[in-house]
Amino acid sequence: MTTRTQRIVKPKLLIGEGLEEVRFFSALLAHLSISDVQVEEYGGKRQLSRYFQELQIRPGYQEIVSIGITRDADNSAPSAFQKRL
């Protein structure tokens, strides 16, 4: 999990629920030669709110220009789209 003191070093942030998403998106971005995206995990859908609270106090936060959020559909994609985090 990302710590509240870890610096944001890239202008774009892509966050996923766990380590598997970090590995997948990091490999995909490297394959596509995209280097301006920082990939992190937020520790599961129940931790997303906390992640965003802590994100605001991290060094480099002011330089973020875009954030992408991914989440698992678990057992039902339609249900995942309807839920609010």
PDB file of N, CA, C and O in Angstrom:
ATOM      1  N   MET A   1       0.839  -1.174   0.000  1.00  0.00           N
ATOM      2  CA  MET A   1       0.000   0.000   0.000  1.00  0.00           C
ATOM      3  C   MET A   1       0.888   1.242   0.000  1.00  0.00           C
ATOM      4  O   MET A   1       1.969   1.247   0.590  1.00  0.00           O
ATOM      5  N   THR A   2       0.426   2.271  -0.657  1.00  0.00           N
ATOM      6  CA  THR A   2       1.156   3.520  -0.748  1.00  0.00           C
ATOM      7  C   THR A   2       1.105   4.250   0.591  1.00  0.00           C
ATOM      8  O   THR A   2       0.076   4.255   1.266  1.00  0.00           O
ATOM      9  N   THR A   3       2.221   4.862   0.964  1.00  0.00           N
ATOM     10  CA  THR A   3       2.241   5.605   2.222  1.00  0.00           C
ATOM     11  C   THR A   3       1.937   7.071   1.976  1.00  0.00           C
ATOM     12  O   THR A   3       2.106   7.574   0.865  1.00  0.00           O
ATOM     13  N   ARG A   4       1.492   7.742   3.007  1.00  0.00           N
ATOM     14  CA  ARG A   4       1.106   9.142   2.865  1.00  0.00           C
ATOM     15  C   ARG A   4       2.280  10.063   2.612  1.00  0.00           C
ATOM     16  O   ARG A   4       2.072  11.227   2.272  1.00  0.00           O
ATOM     17  N   THR A   5       3.513   9.586   2.765  1.00  0.00           N
ATOM     18  CA  THR A   5       4.675  10.437   2.504  1.00  0.00           C
ATOM     19  C   THR A   5       5.314  10.152   1.146  1.00  0.00           C
ATOM     20  O   THR A   5       6.229  10.865   0.733  1.00  0.00           O
ATOM     21  N   GLN A   6       4.843   9.122   0.450  1.00  0.00           N
ATOM     22  CA  GLN A   6       5.420   8.789  -0.857  1.00  0.00           C
ATOM     23  C   GLN A   6       5.094   9.901  -1.851  1.00  0.00           C
ATOM     24  O   GLN A   6       3.935  10.290  -2.000  1.00  0.00           O
ATOM     25  N   ARG A   7       6.112  10.404  -2.523  1.00  0.00           N
ATOM     26  CA  ARG A   7       5.976  11.533  -3.436  1.00  0.00           C
ATOM     27  C   ARG A   7       5.298  11.119  -4.743  1.00  0.00           C
ATOM     28  O   ARG A   7       5.559  10.044  -5.283  1.00  0.00           O
ATOM     29  N   ILE A   8       4.437  11.982  -5.228  1.00  0.00           N
ATOM     30  CA  ILE A   8       3.866  11.829  -6.570  1.00  0.00           C
ATOM     31  C   ILE A   8       4.907  12.398  -7.525  1.00  0.00           C
ATOM     32  O   ILE A   8       5.265  13.571  -7.420  1.00  0.00           O
ATOM     33  N   VAL A   9       5.395  11.584  -8.451  1.00  0.00           N
ATOM     34  CA  VAL A   9       6.488  12.028  -9.316  1.00  0.00           C
ATOM     35  C   VAL A   9       6.086  12.166 -10.779  1.00  0.00           C
ATOM     36  O   VAL A   9       6.877  12.642 -11.593  1.00  0.00           O
ATOM     37  N   LYS A  10       4.878  11.758 -11.119  1.00  0.00           N
ATOM     38  CA  LYS A  10       4.419  11.844 -12.504  1.00  0.00           C
ATOM     39  C   LYS A  10       3.103  12.607 -12.562  1.00  0.00           C
ATOM     40  O   LYS A  10       2.358  12.617 -11.582  1.00  0.00           O
ATOM     41  N   PRO A  11       2.798  13.251 -13.695  1.00  0.00           N
ATOM     42  CA  PRO A  11       1.606  14.103 -13.766  1.00  0.00           C
ATOM     43  C   PRO A  11       0.277  13.348 -13.831  1.00  0.00           C
ATOM     44  O   PRO A  11      -0.780  13.926 -13.579  1.00  0.00           O
ATOM     45  N   LYS A  12       0.331  12.079 -14.163  1.00  0.00           N
ATOM     46  CA  LYS A  12      -0.895  11.284 -14.265  1.00  0.00           C
ATOM     47  C   LYS A  12      -0.812  10.138 -13.268  1.00  0.00           C
ATOM     48  O   LYS A  12       0.248   9.546 -13.066  1.00  0.00           O
ATOM     49  N   LEU A  13      -1.954   9.835 -12.645  1.00  0.00           N
ATOM     50  CA  LEU A  13      -2.005   8.809 -11.619  1.00  0.00           C
ATOM     51  C   LEU A  13      -3.071   7.789 -12.006  1.00  0.00           C
ATOM     52  O   LEU A  13      -4.201   8.155 -12.329  1.00  0.00           O
ATOM     53  N   LEU A  14      -2.709   6.518 -11.974  1.00  0.00           N
ATOM     54  CA  LEU A  14      -3.646   5.426 -12.239  1.00  0.00           C
ATOM     55  C   LEU A  14      -3.650   4.541 -11.005  1.00  0.00           C
ATOM     56  O   LEU A  14      -2.615   3.997 -10.618  1.00  0.00           O
ATOM     57  N   ILE A  15      -4.828   4.397 -10.382  1.00  0.00           N
ATOM     58  CA  ILE A  15      -4.884   3.615  -9.152  1.00  0.00           C
ATOM     59  C   ILE A  15      -5.802   2.407  -9.328  1.00  0.00           C
ATOM     60  O   ILE A  15      -6.828   2.468 -10.005  1.00  0.00           O
ATOM     61  N   GLY A  16      -5.397   1.313  -8.697  1.00  0.00           N
ATOM     62  CA  GLY A  16      -6.163   0.076  -8.726  1.00  0.00           C
ATOM     63  C   GLY A  16      -6.309  -0.474  -7.328  1.00  0.00           C
ATOM     64  O   GLY A  16      -5.667   0.005  -6.393  1.00  0.00           O
ATOM     65  N   GLU A  17      -7.149  -1.475  -7.183  1.00  0.00           N
ATOM     66  CA  GLU A  17      -7.453  -2.012  -5.858  1.00  0.00           C
ATOM     67  C   GLU A  17      -6.253  -2.654  -5.174  1.00  0.00           C
ATOM     68  O   GLU A  17      -6.087  -2.510  -3.963  1.00  0.00           O
ATOM     69  N   GLY A  18      -5.412  -3.362  -5.928  1.00  0.00           N
ATOM     70  CA  GLY A  18      -4.330  -4.083  -5.277  1.00  0.00           C
ATOM     71  C   GLY A  18      -3.085  -4.216  -6.117  1.00  0.00           C
ATOM     72  O   GLY A  18      -2.939  -3.578  -7.160  1.00  0.00           O
ATOM     73  N   LEU A  19      -2.189  -5.061  -5.640  1.00  0.00           N
ATOM     74  CA  LEU A  19      -0.886  -5.256  -6.262  1.00  0.00           C
ATOM     75  C   LEU A  19      -0.990  -5.848  -7.671  1.00  0.00           C
ATOM     76  O   LEU A  19      -0.180  -5.518  -8.537  1.00  0.00           O
ATOM     77  N   GLU A  20      -1.968  -6.711  -7.909  1.00  0.00           N
ATOM     78  CA  GLU A  20      -2.143  -7.290  -9.246  1.00  0.00           C
ATOM     79  C   GLU A  20      -2.398  -6.206 -10.286  1.00  0.00           C
ATOM     80  O   GLU A  20      -1.856  -6.262 -11.390  1.00  0.00           O
ATOM     81  N   GLU A  21      -3.224  -5.220  -9.937  1.00  0.00           N
ATOM     82  CA  GLU A  21      -3.510  -4.116 -10.866  1.00  0.00           C
ATOM     83  C   GLU A  21      -2.253  -3.277 -11.106  1.00  0.00           C
ATOM     84  O   GLU A  21      -1.991  -2.852 -12.232  1.00  0.00           O
ATOM     85  N   VAL A  22      -1.485  -3.043 -10.056  1.00  0.00           N
ATOM     86  CA  VAL A  22      -0.244  -2.281 -10.205  1.00  0.00           C
ATOM     87  C   VAL A  22       0.695  -2.997 -11.171  1.00  0.00           C
ATOM     88  O   VAL A  22       1.265  -2.372 -12.065  1.00  0.00           O
ATOM     89  N   ARG A  23       0.853  -4.282 -10.994  1.00  0.00           N
ATOM     90  CA  ARG A  23       1.741  -5.054 -11.882  1.00  0.00           C
ATOM     91  C   ARG A  23       1.234  -5.045 -13.320  1.00  0.00           C
ATOM     92  O   ARG A  23       2.012  -4.845 -14.253  1.00  0.00           O
ATOM     93  N   PHE A  24      -0.068  -5.262 -13.503  1.00  0.00           N
ATOM     94  CA  PHE A  24      -0.638  -5.314 -14.845  1.00  0.00           C
ATOM     95  C   PHE A  24      -0.482  -3.980 -15.561  1.00  0.00           C
ATOM     96  O   PHE A  24       0.046  -3.926 -16.672  1.00  0.00           O
ATOM     97  N   PHE A  25      -0.942  -2.899 -14.924  1.00  0.00           N
ATOM     98  CA  PHE A  25      -0.903  -1.595 -15.586  1.00  0.00           C
ATOM     99  C   PHE A  25       0.522  -1.089 -15.763  1.00  0.00           C
ATOM    100  O   PHE A  25       0.815  -0.419 -16.754  1.00  0.00           O
ATOM    101  N   SER A  26       1.403  -1.391 -14.836  1.00  0.00           N
ATOM    102  CA  SER A  26       2.807  -0.995 -15.004  1.00  0.00           C
ATOM    103  C   SER A  26       3.412  -1.684 -16.221  1.00  0.00           C
ATOM    104  O   SER A  26       4.118  -1.054 -17.009  1.00  0.00           O
ATOM    105  N   ALA A  27       3.136  -2.973 -16.373  1.00  0.00           N
ATOM    106  CA  ALA A  27       3.653  -3.715 -17.526  1.00  0.00           C
ATOM    107  C   ALA A  27       3.029  -3.207 -18.830  1.00  0.00           C
ATOM    108  O   ALA A  27       3.725  -3.051 -19.833  1.00  0.00           O
ATOM    109  N   LEU A  28       1.726  -2.953 -18.814  1.00  0.00           N
ATOM    110  CA  LEU A  28       1.054  -2.451 -20.013  1.00  0.00           C
ATOM    111  C   LEU A  28       1.610  -1.091 -20.430  1.00  0.00           C
ATOM    112  O   LEU A  28       1.899  -0.873 -21.606  1.00  0.00           O
ATOM    113  N   LEU A  29       1.758  -0.189 -19.481  1.00  0.00           N
ATOM    114  CA  LEU A  29       2.283   1.142 -19.794  1.00  0.00           C
ATOM    115  C   LEU A  29       3.719   1.063 -20.304  1.00  0.00           C
ATOM    116  O   LEU A  29       4.089   1.801 -21.217  1.00  0.00           O
ATOM    117  N   ALA A  30       4.531   0.181 -19.728  1.00  0.00           N
ATOM    118  CA  ALA A  30       5.908   0.001 -20.203  1.00  0.00           C
ATOM    119  C   ALA A  30       5.900  -0.539 -21.634  1.00  0.00           C
ATOM    120  O   ALA A  30       6.667  -0.078 -22.479  1.00  0.00           O
ATOM    121  N   HIS A  31       5.037  -1.510 -21.900  1.00  0.00           N
ATOM    122  CA  HIS A  31       4.925  -2.084 -23.247  1.00  0.00           C
ATOM    123  C   HIS A  31       4.519  -1.021 -24.268  1.00  0.00           C
ATOM    124  O   HIS A  31       4.988  -1.034 -25.406  1.00  0.00           O
ATOM    125  N   LEU A  32       3.649  -0.107 -23.856  1.00  0.00           N
ATOM    126  CA  LEU A  32       3.180   0.949 -24.750  1.00  0.00           C
ATOM    127  C   LEU A  32       4.104   2.170 -24.757  1.00  0.00           C
ATOM    128  O   LEU A  32       3.823   3.164 -25.427  1.00  0.00           O
ATOM    129  N   SER A  33       5.199   2.088 -24.015  1.00  0.00           N
ATOM    130  CA  SER A  33       6.177   3.188 -23.894  1.00  0.00           C
ATOM    131  C   SER A  33       5.535   4.469 -23.362  1.00  0.00           C
ATOM    132  O   SER A  33       5.857   5.569 -23.811  1.00  0.00           O
ATOM    133  N   ILE A  34       4.634   4.317 -22.412  1.00  0.00           N
ATOM    134  CA  ILE A  34       3.999   5.455 -21.755  1.00  0.00           C
ATOM    135  C   ILE A  34       4.703   5.641 -20.410  1.00  0.00           C
ATOM    136  O   ILE A  34       4.677   4.749 -19.562  1.00  0.00           O
ATOM    137  N   SER A  35       5.323   6.784 -20.226  1.00  0.00           N
ATOM    138  CA  SER A  35       6.145   6.966 -19.036  1.00  0.00           C
ATOM    139  C   SER A  35       5.679   8.086 -18.104  1.00  0.00           C
ATOM    140  O   SER A  35       6.343   8.373 -17.108  1.00  0.00           O
ATOM    141  N   ASP A  36       4.551   8.719 -18.413  1.00  0.00           N
ATOM    142  CA  ASP A  36       4.118   9.835 -17.574  1.00  0.00           C
ATOM    143  C   ASP A  36       2.961   9.470 -16.644  1.00  0.00           C
ATOM    144  O   ASP A  36       2.220  10.346 -16.199  1.00  0.00           O
ATOM    145  N   VAL A  37       2.806   8.177 -16.350  1.00  0.00           N
ATOM    146  CA  VAL A  37       1.725   7.705 -15.486  1.00  0.00           C
ATOM    147  C   VAL A  37       2.327   6.973 -14.289  1.00  0.00           C
ATOM    148  O   VAL A  37       3.142   6.066 -14.458  1.00  0.00           O
ATOM    149  N   GLN A  38       1.931   7.364 -13.094  1.00  0.00           N
ATOM    150  CA  GLN A  38       2.333   6.682 -11.869  1.00  0.00           C
ATOM    151  C   GLN A  38       1.213   5.724 -11.489  1.00  0.00           C
ATOM    152  O   GLN A  38       0.053   6.130 -11.405  1.00  0.00           O
ATOM    153  N   VAL A  39       1.545   4.466 -11.258  1.00  0.00           N
ATOM    154  CA  VAL A  39       0.545   3.443 -10.933  1.00  0.00           C
ATOM    155  C   VAL A  39       0.666   3.083  -9.453  1.00  0.00           C
ATOM    156  O   VAL A  39       1.758   2.809  -8.956  1.00  0.00           O
ATOM    157  N   GLU A  40      -0.473   3.088  -8.759  1.00  0.00           N
ATOM    158  CA  GLU A  40      -0.500   2.773  -7.336  1.00  0.00           C
ATOM    159  C   GLU A  40      -1.721   1.926  -7.001  1.00  0.00           C
ATOM    160  O   GLU A  40      -2.654   1.798  -7.794  1.00  0.00           O
ATOM    161  N   GLU A  41      -1.684   1.353  -5.802  1.00  0.00           N
ATOM    162  CA  GLU A  41      -2.848   0.622  -5.295  1.00  0.00           C
ATOM    163  C   GLU A  41      -3.495   1.420  -4.176  1.00  0.00           C
ATOM    164  O   GLU A  41      -2.825   2.163  -3.458  1.00  0.00           O
ATOM    165  N   TYR A  42      -4.809   1.257  -4.036  1.00  0.00           N
ATOM    166  CA  TYR A  42      -5.502   1.944  -2.949  1.00  0.00           C
ATOM    167  C   TYR A  42      -6.013   0.990  -1.882  1.00  0.00           C
ATOM    168  O   TYR A  42      -6.649   1.418  -0.919  1.00  0.00           O
ATOM    169  N   GLY A  43      -5.746  -0.278  -2.044  1.00  0.00           N
ATOM    170  CA  GLY A  43      -6.020  -1.222  -0.967  1.00  0.00           C
ATOM    171  C   GLY A  43      -7.435  -1.757  -0.879  1.00  0.00           C
ATOM    172  O   GLY A  43      -7.866  -2.170   0.198  1.00  0.00           O
ATOM    173  N   GLY A  44      -8.172  -1.761  -1.987  1.00  0.00           N
ATOM    174  CA  GLY A  44      -9.534  -2.294  -1.988  1.00  0.00           C
ATOM    175  C   GLY A  44     -10.566  -1.189  -1.930  1.00  0.00           C
ATOM    176  O   GLY A  44     -10.296  -0.086  -1.454  1.00  0.00           O
ATOM    177  N   LYS A  45     -11.764  -1.506  -2.428  1.00  0.00           N
ATOM    178  CA  LYS A  45     -12.798  -0.473  -2.580  1.00  0.00           C
ATOM    179  C   LYS A  45     -13.191   0.196  -1.269  1.00  0.00           C
ATOM    180  O   LYS A  45     -13.620   1.350  -1.278  1.00  0.00           O
ATOM    181  N   ARG A  46     -13.057  -0.484  -0.167  1.00  0.00           N
ATOM    182  CA  ARG A  46     -13.395   0.127   1.126  1.00  0.00           C
ATOM    183  C   ARG A  46     -12.337   1.137   1.581  1.00  0.00           C
ATOM    184  O   ARG A  46     -12.578   1.924   2.496  1.00  0.00           O
ATOM    185  N   GLN A  47     -11.173   1.111   0.941  1.00  0.00           N
ATOM    186  CA  GLN A  47     -10.083   2.015   1.316  1.00  0.00           C
ATOM    187  C   GLN A  47      -9.951   3.221   0.382  1.00  0.00           C
ATOM    188  O   GLN A  47      -9.089   4.074   0.595  1.00  0.00           O
ATOM    189  N   LEU A  48     -10.792   3.298  -0.643  1.00  0.00           N
ATOM    190  CA  LEU A  48     -10.655   4.357  -1.647  1.00  0.00           C
ATOM    191  C   LEU A  48     -10.824   5.746  -1.037  1.00  0.00           C
ATOM    192  O   LEU A  48     -10.054   6.650  -1.360  1.00  0.00           O
ATOM    193  N   SER A  49     -11.789   5.930  -0.184  1.00  0.00           N
ATOM    194  CA  SER A  49     -12.007   7.224   0.446  1.00  0.00           C
ATOM    195  C   SER A  49     -10.788   7.647   1.260  1.00  0.00           C
ATOM    196  O   SER A  49     -10.343   8.792   1.179  1.00  0.00           O
ATOM    197  N   ARG A  50     -10.266   6.734   2.027  1.00  0.00           N
ATOM    198  CA  ARG A  50      -9.065   7.013   2.835  1.00  0.00           C
ATOM    199  C   ARG A  50      -7.888   7.355   1.937  1.00  0.00           C
ATOM    200  O   ARG A  50      -7.129   8.278   2.231  1.00  0.00           O
ATOM    201  N   TYR A  51      -7.731   6.614   0.838  1.00  0.00           N
ATOM    202  CA  TYR A  51      -6.637   6.884  -0.097  1.00  0.00           C
ATOM    203  C   TYR A  51      -6.705   8.328  -0.582  1.00  0.00           C
ATOM    204  O   TYR A  51      -5.690   9.025  -0.604  1.00  0.00           O
ATOM    205  N   PHE A  52      -7.910   8.784  -0.973  1.00  0.00           N
ATOM    206  CA  PHE A  52      -8.059  10.153  -1.478  1.00  0.00           C
ATOM    207  C   PHE A  52      -7.809  11.203  -0.391  1.00  0.00           C
ATOM    208  O   PHE A  52      -7.277  12.274  -0.681  1.00  0.00           O
ATOM    209  N   GLN A  53      -8.181  10.910   0.838  1.00  0.00           N
ATOM    210  CA  GLN A  53      -7.898  11.846   1.928  1.00  0.00           C
ATOM    211  C   GLN A  53      -6.389  12.013   2.113  1.00  0.00           C
ATOM    212  O   GLN A  53      -5.893  13.127   2.278  1.00  0.00           O
ATOM    213  N   GLU A  54      -5.673  10.896   2.084  1.00  0.00           N
ATOM    214  CA  GLU A  54      -4.224  10.940   2.272  1.00  0.00           C
ATOM    215  C   GLU A  54      -3.500  11.470   1.041  1.00  0.00           C
ATOM    216  O   GLU A  54      -2.431  12.068   1.158  1.00  0.00           O
ATOM    217  N   LEU A  55      -4.072  11.257  -0.129  1.00  0.00           N
ATOM    218  CA  LEU A  55      -3.452  11.735  -1.367  1.00  0.00           C
ATOM    219  C   LEU A  55      -3.253  13.247  -1.331  1.00  0.00           C
ATOM    220  O   LEU A  55      -2.239  13.751  -1.813  1.00  0.00           O
ATOM    221  N   GLN A  56      -4.198  13.959  -0.772  1.00  0.00           N
ATOM    222  CA  GLN A  56      -4.169  15.422  -0.749  1.00  0.00           C
ATOM    223  C   GLN A  56      -2.998  16.003   0.035  1.00  0.00           C
ATOM    224  O   GLN A  56      -2.631  17.159  -0.176  1.00  0.00           O
ATOM    225  N   ILE A  57      -2.406  15.223   0.935  1.00  0.00           N
ATOM    226  CA  ILE A  57      -1.302  15.736   1.739  1.00  0.00           C
ATOM    227  C   ILE A  57       0.060  15.216   1.280  1.00  0.00           C
ATOM    228  O   ILE A  57       1.086  15.532   1.882  1.00  0.00           O
ATOM    229  N   ARG A  58       0.064  14.428   0.226  1.00  0.00           N
ATOM    230  CA  ARG A  58       1.323  13.862  -0.260  1.00  0.00           C
ATOM    231  C   ARG A  58       2.114  14.870  -1.088  1.00  0.00           C
ATOM    232  O   ARG A  58       1.531  15.683  -1.806  1.00  0.00           O
ATOM    233  N   PRO A  59       3.438  14.818  -0.988  1.00  0.00           N
ATOM    234  CA  PRO A  59       4.270  15.688  -1.811  1.00  0.00           C
ATOM    235  C   PRO A  59       4.025  15.409  -3.296  1.00  0.00           C
ATOM    236  O   PRO A  59       3.968  14.253  -3.713  1.00  0.00           O
ATOM    237  N   GLY A  60       3.882  16.462  -4.081  1.00  0.00           N
ATOM    238  CA  GLY A  60       3.653  16.319  -5.513  1.00  0.00           C
ATOM    239  C   GLY A  60       2.189  16.297  -5.904  1.00  0.00           C
ATOM    240  O   GLY A  60       1.871  16.273  -7.093  1.00  0.00           O
ATOM    241  N   TYR A  61       1.293  16.303  -4.934  1.00  0.00           N
ATOM    242  CA  TYR A  61      -0.146  16.241  -5.225  1.00  0.00           C
ATOM    243  C   TYR A  61      -0.596  17.369  -6.148  1.00  0.00           C
ATOM    244  O   TYR A  61      -1.413  17.151  -7.043  1.00  0.00           O
ATOM    245  N   GLN A  62      -0.078  18.552  -5.939  1.00  0.00           N
ATOM    246  CA  GLN A  62      -0.493  19.722  -6.723  1.00  0.00           C
ATOM    247  C   GLN A  62      -0.140  19.600  -8.201  1.00  0.00           C
ATOM    248  O   GLN A  62      -0.716  20.307  -9.028  1.00  0.00           O
ATOM    249  N   GLU A  63       0.792  18.719  -8.550  1.00  0.00           N
ATOM    250  CA  GLU A  63       1.218  18.575  -9.944  1.00  0.00           C
ATOM    251  C   GLU A  63       0.408  17.532 -10.728  1.00  0.00           C
ATOM    252  O   GLU A  63       0.636  17.361 -11.925  1.00  0.00           O
ATOM    253  N   ILE A  64      -0.520  16.842 -10.084  1.00  0.00           N
ATOM    254  CA  ILE A  64      -1.337  15.842 -10.767  1.00  0.00           C
ATOM    255  C   ILE A  64      -2.292  16.544 -11.732  1.00  0.00           C
ATOM    256  O   ILE A  64      -2.981  17.493 -11.356  1.00  0.00           O
ATOM    257  N   VAL A  65      -2.327  16.061 -12.995  1.00  0.00           N
ATOM    258  CA  VAL A  65      -3.245  16.635 -13.984  1.00  0.00           C
ATOM    259  C   VAL A  65      -4.429  15.707 -14.268  1.00  0.00           C
ATOM    260  O   VAL A  65      -5.472  16.164 -14.736  1.00  0.00           O
ATOM    261  N   SER A  66      -4.277  14.404 -13.988  1.00  0.00           N
ATOM    262  CA  SER A  66      -5.395  13.478 -14.190  1.00  0.00           C
ATOM    263  C   SER A  66      -5.223  12.241 -13.319  1.00  0.00           C
ATOM    264  O   SER A  66      -4.109  11.832 -12.990  1.00  0.00           O
ATOM    265  N   ILE A  67      -6.368  11.658 -12.955  1.00  0.00           N
ATOM    266  CA  ILE A  67      -6.385  10.442 -12.138  1.00  0.00           C
ATOM    267  C   ILE A  67      -7.342   9.448 -12.780  1.00  0.00           C
ATOM    268  O   ILE A  67      -8.480   9.789 -13.101  1.00  0.00           O
ATOM    269  N   GLY A  68      -6.876   8.214 -12.965  1.00  0.00           N
ATOM    270  CA  GLY A  68      -7.720   7.124 -13.438  1.00  0.00           C
ATOM    271  C   GLY A  68      -7.907   6.133 -12.299  1.00  0.00           C
ATOM    272  O   GLY A  68      -6.959   5.821 -11.579  1.00  0.00           O
ATOM    273  N   ILE A  69      -9.131   5.640 -12.137  1.00  0.00           N
ATOM    274  CA  ILE A  69      -9.451   4.703 -11.058  1.00  0.00           C
ATOM    275  C   ILE A  69      -9.989   3.419 -11.671  1.00  0.00           C
ATOM    276  O   ILE A  69     -10.912   3.453 -12.485  1.00  0.00           O
ATOM    277  N   THR A  70      -9.415   2.294 -11.283  1.00  0.00           N
ATOM    278  CA  THR A  70      -9.929   0.999 -11.730  1.00  0.00           C
ATOM    279  C   THR A  70     -10.468   0.259 -10.513  1.00  0.00           C
ATOM    280  O   THR A  70     -10.061   0.503  -9.377  1.00  0.00           O
ATOM    281  N   ARG A  71     -11.384  -0.640 -10.783  1.00  0.00           N
ATOM    282  CA  ARG A  71     -11.922  -1.462  -9.700  1.00  0.00           C
ATOM    283  C   ARG A  71     -12.384  -2.798 -10.252  1.00  0.00           C
ATOM    284  O   ARG A  71     -12.787  -2.894 -11.411  1.00  0.00           O
ATOM    285  N   ASP A  72     -12.326  -3.822  -9.423  1.00  0.00           N
ATOM    286  CA  ASP A  72     -12.775  -5.155  -9.809  1.00  0.00           C
ATOM    287  C   ASP A  72     -14.292  -5.190  -9.887  1.00  0.00           C
ATOM    288  O   ASP A  72     -14.983  -4.534  -9.106  1.00  0.00           O
ATOM    289  N   ALA A  73     -14.798  -5.955 -10.830  1.00  0.00           N
ATOM    290  CA  ALA A  73     -16.244  -6.160 -10.923  1.00  0.00           C
ATOM    291  C   ALA A  73     -16.699  -7.259  -9.967  1.00  0.00           C
ATOM    292  O   ALA A  73     -17.897  -7.477  -9.784  1.00  0.00           O
ATOM    293  N   ASP A  74     -15.739  -7.946  -9.361  1.00  0.00           N
ATOM    294  CA  ASP A  74     -16.029  -9.073  -8.484  1.00  0.00           C
ATOM    295  C   ASP A  74     -16.906 -10.084  -9.224  1.00  0.00           C
ATOM    296  O   ASP A  74     -16.462 -10.650 -10.223  1.00  0.00           O
ATOM    297  N   ASN A  75     -18.129 -10.327  -8.767  1.00  0.00           N
ATOM    298  CA  ASN A  75     -18.963 -11.350  -9.390  1.00  0.00           C
ATOM    299  C   ASN A  75     -19.977 -10.805 -10.386  1.00  0.00           C
ATOM    300  O   ASN A  75     -20.636 -11.579 -11.079  1.00  0.00           O
ATOM    301  N   SER A  76     -20.111  -9.479 -10.466  1.00  0.00           N
ATOM    302  CA  SER A  76     -21.157  -8.915 -11.313  1.00  0.00           C
ATOM    303  C   SER A  76     -20.757  -7.536 -11.841  1.00  0.00           C
ATOM    304  O   SER A  76     -20.718  -6.565 -11.086  1.00  0.00           O
ATOM    305  N   ALA A  77     -20.465  -7.459 -13.124  1.00  0.00           N
ATOM    306  CA  ALA A  77     -20.108  -6.176 -13.719  1.00  0.00           C
ATOM    307  C   ALA A  77     -21.249  -5.167 -13.600  1.00  0.00           C
ATOM    308  O   ALA A  77     -20.993  -4.028 -13.208  1.00  0.00           O
ATOM    309  N   PRO A  78     -22.512  -5.531 -13.923  1.00  0.00           N
ATOM    310  CA  PRO A  78     -23.584  -4.550 -13.793  1.00  0.00           C
ATOM    311  C   PRO A  78     -23.715  -4.015 -12.359  1.00  0.00           C
ATOM    312  O   PRO A  78     -23.952  -2.824 -12.158  1.00  0.00           O
ATOM    313  N   SER A  79     -23.563  -4.879 -11.390  1.00  0.00           N
ATOM    314  CA  SER A  79     -23.650  -4.465  -9.991  1.00  0.00           C
ATOM    315  C   SER A  79     -22.523  -3.502  -9.628  1.00  0.00           C
ATOM    316  O   SER A  79     -22.744  -2.534  -8.901  1.00  0.00           O
ATOM    317  N   ALA A  80     -21.314  -3.764 -10.131  1.00  0.00           N
ATOM    318  CA  ALA A  80     -20.182  -2.898  -9.860  1.00  0.00           C
ATOM    319  C   ALA A  80     -20.395  -1.500 -10.417  1.00  0.00           C
ATOM    320  O   ALA A  80     -19.983  -0.521  -9.795  1.00  0.00           O
ATOM    321  N   PHE A  81     -21.027  -1.389 -11.566  1.00  0.00           N
ATOM    322  CA  PHE A  81     -21.296  -0.092 -12.168  1.00  0.00           C
ATOM    323  C   PHE A  81     -22.349   0.687 -11.379  1.00  0.00           C
ATOM    324  O   PHE A  81     -22.330   1.918 -11.367  1.00  0.00           O
ATOM    325  N   GLN A  82     -23.261  -0.021 -10.724  1.00  0.00           N
ATOM    326  CA  GLN A  82     -24.334   0.642  -9.993  1.00  0.00           C
ATOM    327  C   GLN A  82     -23.934   1.097  -8.606  1.00  0.00           C
ATOM    328  O   GLN A  82     -24.540   2.020  -8.061  1.00  0.00           O
ATOM    329  N   LYS A  83     -22.924   0.468  -8.022  1.00  0.00           N
ATOM    330  CA  LYS A  83     -22.521   0.782  -6.662  1.00  0.00           C
ATOM    331  C   LYS A  83     -21.746   2.100  -6.601  1.00  0.00           C
ATOM    332  O   LYS A  83     -21.020   2.471  -7.524  1.00  0.00           O
ATOM    333  N   ARG A  84     -21.930   2.772  -5.499  1.00  0.00           N
ATOM    334  CA  ARG A  84     -21.135   3.967  -5.212  1.00  0.00           C
ATOM    335  C   ARG A  84     -20.075   3.577  -4.197  1.00  0.00           C
ATOM    336  O   ARG A  84     -20.331   2.787  -3.288  1.00  0.00           O
ATOM    337  N   LEU A  85     -18.903   4.128  -4.358  1.00  0.00           N
ATOM    338  CA  LEU A  85     -17.821   3.802  -3.421  1.00  0.00           C
ATOM    339  C   LEU A  85     -17.832   4.709  -2.230  1.00  0.00           C
ATOM    340  O   LEU A  85     -16.989   4.573  -1.344  1.00  0.00           O
TER     341      LEU A  85
END
